[in-house]
Amino acid sequence: MQQLCNTIMNKDRIIKDIVTHLEATIKDINTAYQANAGAADIDEESVLDKEDYSHQNEATDMKLAFKEKLIHAKNELNFVQGHAEQSFTEAKPGAIIQSDHEVFYLGIAFKSFEMEGIKVFGVSQEAPIYYELMDKREGDTFEINGQQHIIKSIS
């Protein structure tokens, strides 16, 4: 049984924890990017066969994929920081929705985490629940996986 959220959590603390989690993600992606950057840059004069070029191409593809992930993660961090000072009375991008069961940050997806025993989720603008939450206000209800939620707070 999911714990009920009876108290309103501090918005600044929620934002701070989201930022901390996003910064850790950026650090992890950057570490992987740096590790693949070296593999993509081989000395072409020392290449002995076509397989070496193939490995270089794979490493270059991985390097580019990590670079795209890094750019995306930094954009998400900028999104959160750019909306941190805004106040909301209805569900919009950048709003924090506190229900009687969980907390939702609207606008970006991130790996969920717990804060004070309550799960915090990032809701992508492409997620079906995002559209269900849009324009809701305190006291409104919504359903996720068959579970009814009551919106306690929007900030």
Buried (B, 14 or more C-beta within 10 A) or exposed (E): EEEEBEEEBEBEEBBEBBBEBBEEBBEEBBEBBEEBBEBBEBEEEEEEEEEEEEBBEEBBEBBEEBBEBBEBBBEBBEBBEEBBEEEBEBBBBBBBBBBBBBBBBBBBBBEEBEBBEBBBBBBBEEBEBBEEBBEBEBEBEBEBEEEEBBBBBBB
